[in-house]
């Protein structure tokens, strides 16, 4: 018989949530670094629409 302690389900779920959150935050940071120009382009598009109206 093996004598090892299994982690509780809540600990596994908590670890999974933390790992998933970390991965998503890293992806978001990388996406923001690659697409820094998007907010300025959106502002320019809104300004053009306002001036055209």
Secondary structure, DSSP 8 states (H G I E B T S, - for coil): --------HHHHHHHHHHHHHHHHHHHHHHHHHHTTTHHHHHHHHHHHHHHH-
